[in-house]
Amino acid sequence: MSSTVKKQSSKNSTKKKPAMAVVQSISPKLVQSADLTNAEMIARREAAVPRGVASAAPIYAKYAENAELWDVEGNRFIDFVGGIGVLNTGHRHPKVIEAAKAQEDHYTHTSFQVVPYGPYIELAEKLNSLAPGDAPKKTLLVTTGAEAVENAVKIARAATGRPGVIAFTGGYHGRTLLTLGMTGKVSPYKKDVGPFPSDIFRAPFPSVRDGITVQDALTGLKNLFLTDAQPERVAAIIIEPVLGEGGYTPVPFEMMTALRDICDQHGILLIADEVQAGFGRTGTWFAIEHSGVVPDLITVAKSMAGGYPLAGVIGRADIMDAMAPGGLGGTYGGNPVACAAALAAIEAIEDEGLLARSTAMGETLKVRFAEIGARAAPYRFWDIRGLGAMVAVEFVTDFDTIKPDADFTKRVIAHALKRGLLLLSCGMHGNAIRVMVPLTASDAIVEEGLEIFEASIAAAIAEEAK
C-alpha cells in the first residue's frame, strides 16, 4: 500500500479540536450543565437496569453532533461507533431532524394497521426503487432489525410452504429466540437461554484464519443437505453480505453467486441480512450489490432512519404477498416520525454523495491502518478488511500462531476512550476493532480519530511490556 494518504475533500471539514476538551461553541448549557457525573449515573444504572444490558463505555451522553459526542461531564469524544452502525448520516443530521420535527407537527402515531398514512407508503416506494433486481417489489416496515429478520423468515415460510432456515457460522441476526437460533455465536448472545427453535441449520462460513475456503464452505452446505437439512424442506438461506458482529468479513463474491445458484436449484429463497451493512456503509446502498447477486428478500434497519428506530423487509412482490392480511405488522411498525426521518436520511445520502464518500473513506482507512500497523504494532495487525467504509482491523499475539488477542483489543479500546475516541470490537474471538464512523465526518475528524487510535495502540503495547 502507498505510504501517503490523499485527503478526501469534504464540505464538512473543520479544524481539529483537542480530544476530551469541553467545547463552548456548540451549546454551553448542554455540555456543561450536568447534574450528575458519569460515576453517579453508573450507580443509578446499576440499581435500575439489568446487568444483561451491557454498555461498552462507562460514560453517559449529553450532546452529539455529526461524528462528535459530549458526555454529561463535558468531555468530547470522536465517534467511530455511530450507535453500532446506525449513524451513517451522523448524529442529528439537519435534514433528518427537520423532517422528524415536521412530522411531529401532524401526528406521531396512529398505527398503520388502524389508520394508515403517507410516509409509510412513500418510504416503501423509495426502498423498492433502491433494492437490487428488476422484479416488482414490496416493503414491510417494522421497528428493529431482529423483528425484520423474524418477519423475513415468516414470509419465506409462507411463500415456500417449508419450515427450514440455513444460517452461517459467525452470522448475527438478532437476540430474540428465533433470531438467536440463527445467530452463530454463543457468548454473550445465546448463553443460558436455549433451547432454540427447530428447523434452523448452520453451514460453515469461509475463513482464512480457520483454513475454510469457499469450496470448503459450499461442500459443508451440500453435506448439510445430505445429513440434516433436506433441501425440499428449506425455506430460506440467510446470510450477511458482510458479517457484522462476526468480524466485518465480506462474503466472497463467488460464494454469494454459488448460493444464488443453489437456492434457484432447490426453490430456496435467499435472504440478505443488510441490517448493519446497508445504506451506504459499503459504498453501495446494499452490500450485496458488490457481488451482482439479487436476493429474494432483504432485511434493513440501523442507518436507514438516521438514528430513529425503524426496520423493514424488502422483497419480490409475489413473495411479500404470501402472508394473508393481518399476518404482518406490529403496533409501532413503520412509525410515521421514523419514516419521515428515513426519507430525509436517504435524501442526505443521495444529495451529499455519501456512497462515493464511503468508498473513498474505506480506501483511506485501509491505507492508514496499514501505516499504523507497520509503525506501531508490527506483526500484531493480522488482517485489515472490509467493503467501503465498513472496515475492521484484527489483532493477534503474533504472526506465527495468529492466536486471537482479545485482551490487547480491549486495552486499545480502553486507551482510546481515555484519549477521546469511541471504538467497538467485533469478531468470533472479540479481537477485531470495527469502524462505523459517520460517512458525514470530515477528513480532519477522521484523521484525528486515527491519530488517537495509533497512540492507543502504542499505549497498549507499552502497558503490555511492563
C-alpha positions in Angstrom: 0.0 0.0 0.0 1.0 3.6 -0.5 2.9 5.3 2.3 1.0 8.5 1.7 -2.7 9.2 2.1 -4.7 11.5 -0.2 -7.0 13.7 1.8 -10.6 13.3 0.7 -12.4 16.5 0.1 -15.4 17.3 2.4 -17.6 20.3 2.7 -17.9 19.4 6.3 -14.2 19.7 7.1 -13.5 21.5 10.3 -10.5 22.4 12.4 -9.3 19.8 14.9 -10.3 20.3 18.5 -8.3 18.7 21.3 -9.9 15.4 22.4 -11.6 15.3 25.8 -12.0 19.1 25.8 -15.1 20.9 26.9 -16.3 22.7 23.8 -18.0 26.1 24.3 -19.1 26.8 20.8 -21.9 24.2 20.3 -24.0 24.6 23.4 -22.6 25.5 26.7 -25.8 24.6 28.5 -25.9 21.2 27.0 -22.3 20.2 27.7 -21.7 22.0 31.0 -25.0 21.8 32.9 -24.8 18.2 34.0 -26.4 17.5 37.3 -24.7 14.1 37.8 -21.2 12.7 36.9 -20.6 9.6 34.9 -19.9 7.7 38.2 -23.2 8.8 39.7 -25.1 7.8 36.6 -23.4 4.4 36.7 -24.6 3.9 40.3 -28.2 4.8 39.2 -28.0 2.5 36.3 -26.8 -0.5 38.4 -29.8 0.0 40.7 -32.3 0.3 37.9 -31.2 -1.6 34.7 -30.5 -5.3 34.4 -26.8 -6.3 34.1 -27.6 -8.2 31.0 -27.9 -4.9 29.2 -24.2 -4.2 28.7 -22.6 -0.9 27.7 -19.3 -0.6 26.1 -18.3 2.7 27.5 -18.7 4.0 31.2 -19.8 7.4 30.0 -23.2 9.0 29.6 -24.2 11.0 26.6 -25.3 14.6 26.9 -24.9 16.0 23.4 -23.8 14.8 19.9 -23.2 16.5 16.6 -22.2 14.6 13.4 -19.2 12.5 14.4 -18.6 14.0 17.9 -20.2 13.3 21.2 -20.0 15.0 24.6 -20.7 13.2 27.9 -22.5 14.6 31.0 -19.2 15.9 32.3 -18.5 17.9 29.1 -15.8 15.5 27.8 -15.6 15.4 24.0 -15.3 12.1 22.0 -14.8 11.3 18.4 -17.4 8.7 17.5 -16.1 5.7 15.5 -19.0 3.6 16.6 -22.0 5.5 15.3 -24.6 3.9 17.6 -23.4 0.4 16.2 -23.7 1.4 12.6 -26.9 3.4 12.9 -25.5 6.9 12.1 -24.1 6.8 8.6 -25.5 10.3 8.2 -24.1 11.3 11.6 -25.6 12.5 14.9 -28.6 14.9 14.4 -28.3 15.4 10.7 -30.1 18.7 10.0 -32.3 17.2 7.3 -33.3 14.2 9.5 -34.1 16.4 12.5 -36.1 18.8 10.4 -38.1 16.1 8.8 -38.9 14.4 12.1 -40.0 17.6 13.7 -42.2 18.5 10.8 -43.9 15.1 11.0 -44.4 15.6 14.8 -46.5 18.7 14.0 -49.0 16.5 12.2 -49.2 13.2 14.2 -46.7 10.9 15.9 -48.7 7.6 15.8 -51.9 6.1 14.6 -50.7 2.5 13.9 -50.6 1.8 10.2 -52.9 -1.2 10.8 -55.6 1.1 12.1 -55.3 4.4 10.2 -52.5 4.2 7.5 -50.5 7.2 6.4 -48.4 8.6 3.6 -44.8 8.4 5.0 -45.0 4.6 5.3 -46.1 4.3 1.6 -43.6 6.9 0.4 -40.7 5.1 2.2 -41.8 1.7 0.9 -41.8 3.1 -2.6 -38.4 4.5 -2.2 -36.9 1.3 -0.7 -38.5 -0.7 -3.5 -36.7 1.5 -6.0 -33.3 1.2 -4.3 -33.3 -2.5 -3.8 -31.4 -4.5 -6.5 -33.2 -6.5 -9.2 -35.8 -5.7 -11.8 -38.7 -7.7 -10.4 -41.6 -5.7 -8.8 -41.0 -5.3 -5.0 -42.9 -4.5 -1.8 -41.7 -3.4 1.6 -42.9 -4.2 5.1 -41.8 -1.7 7.8 -41.2 -2.8 11.4 -39.2 -1.4 14.3 -36.0 -3.4 15.0 -33.5 -5.5 13.0 -34.4 -8.7 14.8 -38.1 -8.0 14.1 -37.2 -7.6 10.4 -35.3 -10.9 10.3 -38.2 -12.7 12.1 -40.7 -11.4 9.5 -38.4 -12.3 6.6 -38.4 -15.9 7.9 -42.2 -15.9 8.3 -42.6 -14.6 4.8 -40.2 -17.2 3.4 -42.0 -20.0 5.1 -45.4 -18.8 3.9 -44.2 -18.3 0.4 -42.5 -21.7 0.1 -44.6 -23.8 2.5 -41.3 -25.1 4.0 -40.0 -24.7 7.6 -36.2 -24.9 7.3 -33.7 -22.0 7.6 -30.0 -22.2 7.0 -27.6 -19.6 8.5 -23.8 -19.4 8.8 -21.1 -19.6 11.4 -20.4 -16.1 12.8 -23.6 -14.6 11.5 -25.5 -12.3 13.7 -29.3 -11.9 13.2 -30.7 -10.6 16.5 -31.4 -11.5 20.1 -35.0 -12.8 20.0 -35.3 -16.5 20.4 -35.9 -17.2 16.6 -33.1 -14.9 15.6 -30.8 -16.2 18.3 -31.3 -19.6 16.7 -29.9 -18.2 13.5 -27.1 -16.2 15.2 -23.8 -18.1 15.0 -22.1 -17.1 18.3 -22.8 -18.4 21.8 -21.3 -15.8 24.1 -22.8 -13.5 25.1 -25.9 -13.7 23.0 -27.1 -17.3 23.3 -25.6 -18.2 26.7 -28.0 -19.9 29.1 -31.2 -19.0 27.1 -31.9 -22.1 25.0 -33.5 -24.3 23.7 -33.9 -22.5 20.4 -36.5 -23.1 17.6 -36.2 -26.2 15.5 -35.5 -26.4 11.7 -32.6 -24.0 11.9 -29.4 -25.3 10.5 -25.8 -23.9 10.3 -23.4 -24.0 7.4 -19.7 -23.1 7.6 -18.6 -19.6 6.6 -15.4 -19.2 4.6 -12.5 -18.3 6.9 -8.9 -17.7 6.0 -7.9 -18.0 9.7 -9.5 -21.4 10.0 -8.4 -22.6 6.6 -12.0 -22.8 5.3 -12.1 -22.0 1.6 -15.2 -21.0 -0.4 -15.2 -24.6 -1.8 -15.0 -26.0 1.7 -17.9 -23.9 2.8 -20.0 -24.9 -0.2 -19.1 -28.6 0.4 -20.2 -28.1 4.0 -23.6 -26.7 2.8 -24.1 -29.6 0.4 -23.2 -32.1 3.2 -25.8 -30.4 5.4 -28.4 -31.2 2.7 -27.3 -34.8 2.9 -27.2 -35.1 6.7 -29.7 -32.7 8.4 -31.4 -30.2 6.1 -33.5 -31.8 3.3 -33.4 -29.1 0.7 -37.1 -29.6 -0.2 -37.9 -28.6 3.3 -35.7 -25.5 3.4 -37.5 -22.2 3.0 -34.5 -19.8 3.1 -30.8 -19.3 3.3 -29.9 -16.2 5.3 -26.5 -14.5 5.2 -25.0 -11.2 6.0 -23.1 -10.0 2.8 -20.6 -8.6 5.3 -20.5 -10.2 8.7 -21.3 -7.6 11.4 -20.7 -8.9 14.9 -18.9 -11.8 13.3 -15.9 -9.6 12.3 -16.7 -7.4 9.3 -15.7 -10.1 6.9 -17.2 -9.8 3.4 -18.7 -12.9 1.8 -16.5 -13.8 -1.1 -18.4 -12.9 -4.3 -18.1 -16.4 -5.7 -19.7 -17.7 -2.6 -22.6 -15.4 -3.0 -23.0 -16.4 -6.6 -22.9 -20.0 -5.7 -25.6 -19.5 -3.0 -27.9 -17.9 -5.5 -27.4 -20.9 -7.9 -28.1 -23.4 -5.1 -31.2 -21.5 -4.0 -32.5 -21.4 -7.5 -31.8 -25.2 -8.0 -33.8 -26.2 -4.9 -36.5 -23.5 -4.8 -35.0 -21.9 -1.7 -35.3 -18.2 -1.0 -32.1 -16.1 -0.5 -32.3 -13.5 2.3 -29.6 -10.8 2.5 -29.4 -9.5 6.1 -28.3 -5.9 5.5 -29.2 -4.6 8.9 -25.6 -3.4 9.6 -24.1 -3.3 6.1 -26.9 -1.3 4.4 -27.5 2.3 3.5 -24.1 3.3 2.1 -21.8 1.7 4.7 -20.0 -0.3 2.0 -20.2 2.3 -0.8 -23.4 0.9 -2.3 -27.0 1.1 -0.9 -26.8 -2.6 -0.1 -23.6 -4.6 0.4 -24.8 -7.5 -1.7 -24.7 -5.2 -4.8 -20.9 -5.6 -4.9 -21.4 -9.3 -5.8 -24.0 -8.7 -8.5 -26.3 -11.2 -6.9 -30.0 -10.3 -6.4 -31.6 -11.7 -3.2 -35.2 -12.6 -2.8 -35.6 -10.7 0.5 -33.5 -8.0 2.2 -33.7 -7.1 5.8 -32.9 -3.5 6.7 -32.6 -1.3 9.8 -29.9 0.7 11.6 -28.8 3.6 9.3 -32.0 3.6 7.3 -33.6 6.3 9.6 -30.6 8.3 10.7 -30.9 7.4 14.4 -34.7 6.7 14.7 -35.9 3.1 15.4 -37.1 1.7 12.1 -36.5 -1.6 10.2 -38.0 -3.4 7.3 -38.1 -6.3 4.8 -37.9 -5.6 1.1 -38.7 -8.4 -1.3 -40.1 -9.6 -4.5 -43.8 -8.6 -4.6 -45.1 -12.1 -5.2 -43.1 -13.4 -2.2 -44.1 -10.5 0.1 -47.8 -11.1 -0.7 -47.6 -14.7 0.6 -48.9 -13.7 4.0 -52.7 -13.3 4.5 -54.0 -9.8 5.6 -53.2 -9.4 9.3 -50.3 -11.8 9.2 -47.7 -9.0 9.1 -47.3 -5.8 11.1 -46.9 -4.5 14.6 -48.3 -1.7 16.7 -45.3 0.6 16.2 -44.2 -0.8 12.8 -43.3 2.0 10.4 -43.8 4.8 12.9 -44.5 8.0 10.9 -41.8 10.1 12.6 -39.2 7.4 11.9 -40.5 7.1 8.3 -40.1 10.8 7.7 -36.6 10.6 9.2 -35.7 7.7 6.9 -36.8 9.6 3.8 -34.6 12.5 4.9 -31.6 10.3 5.7 -31.9 8.6 2.3 -32.1 12.0 0.6 -29.0 13.1 2.5 -27.1 10.1 1.3 -28.1 10.9 -2.2 -27.5 14.7 -2.1 -24.2 14.6 -0.3 -22.7 11.8 -2.3 -22.2 9.6 0.7 -21.9 6.4 -1.4 -18.8 7.7 -3.1 -17.7 9.2 0.2 -17.9 5.7 1.8 -15.7 4.2 -0.9 -13.1 6.9 -0.6 -13.2 6.8 3.2 -12.7 3.0 3.1 -9.7 3.3 0.9 -8.2 5.9 3.3 -8.9 3.8 6.4 -7.2 0.7 4.9 -4.1 2.7 3.9 -3.9 4.4 7.2 -4.4 1.2 9.2 -1.6 -0.4 7.2 0.7 2.5 8.0 -0.3 2.5 11.7 0.3 -1.3 11.9 3.7 -1.0 10.3 4.8 1.8 12.7 3.1 1.0 16.0 2.4 -2.7 16.0 4.4 -4.9 13.6 3.1 -8.5 13.5 0.0 -7.6 15.5 -2.3 -6.4 12.7 -3.2 -9.8 11.3 -5.9 -8.5 8.9 -7.3 -5.3 7.6 -10.5 -6.0 5.7 -13.9 -4.8 4.7 -16.0 -3.2 1.9 -16.2 0.6 1.6 -16.1 2.2 5.0 -17.2 -1.0 6.7 -13.6 -1.7 7.8 -12.1 -3.7 10.6 -8.6 -4.4 12.0 -7.9 -7.8 13.6 -5.2 -8.3 16.3 -3.2 -11.4 17.1 -0.5 -12.2 19.6 2.0 -12.9 16.8 2.1 -13.8 13.1 3.4 -17.3 13.7 0.5 -18.7 15.7 -2.0 -16.0 14.7 -3.6 -16.5 18.1 -6.5 -14.0 18.5 -5.7 -11.3 21.0 -8.9 -10.1 22.6 -7.1 -8.7 25.7 -4.9 -6.5 23.5 -8.0 -5.4 21.6 -9.7 -4.4 24.9 -6.7 -2.4 26.0 -6.6 -0.5 22.8 -10.3 0.4 23.2 -9.8 1.4 26.8 -6.8 3.7 25.9 -8.7 5.2 23.0 -11.6 6.1 25.4 -9.2 7.8 27.7 -8.0 9.9 24.8 -11.4 10.7 23.5 -12.2 8.1 20.8 -15.1 5.7 20.9 -14.3 2.2 19.5 -16.1 -1.1 19.5 -14.8 -4.7 19.0 -16.3 -7.5 16.9 -15.4 -11.0 15.7 -15.9 -14.5 16.9 -12.9 -14.1 19.3 -13.5 -10.4 20.2 -10.1 -9.5 18.7 -11.1 -7.1 15.9 -12.0 -3.4 16.0 -14.6 -2.2 13.5 -15.0 1.3 12.2 -18.5 2.8 12.0 -17.7 6.5 11.9 -20.4 8.6 10.2 -19.9 9.0 6.5 -20.5 12.7 7.1 -17.4 13.0 9.3 -14.9 15.5 8.0 -11.4 14.4 6.9 -10.0 16.3 9.9 -12.2 14.4 12.4 -11.4 11.0 10.8 -7.7 11.8 10.9 -7.8 13.0 14.5 -9.5 9.7 15.4 -6.9 7.7 13.6 -4.1 9.6 15.4 -5.8 8.7 18.7 -6.1 5.1 17.5 -2.4 4.9 16.8 -1.5 6.5 20.2 -3.8 4.0 21.9 -2.1 1.0 20.2 1.3 2.4 21.3 0.0 2.8 24.9 -1.4 -0.8 24.9 1.9 -2.2 23.7 3.8 -0.2 26.4 1.4 -1.4 29.0 1.9 -5.0 27.8 5.7 -4.6 28.1 5.5 -3.7 31.8 
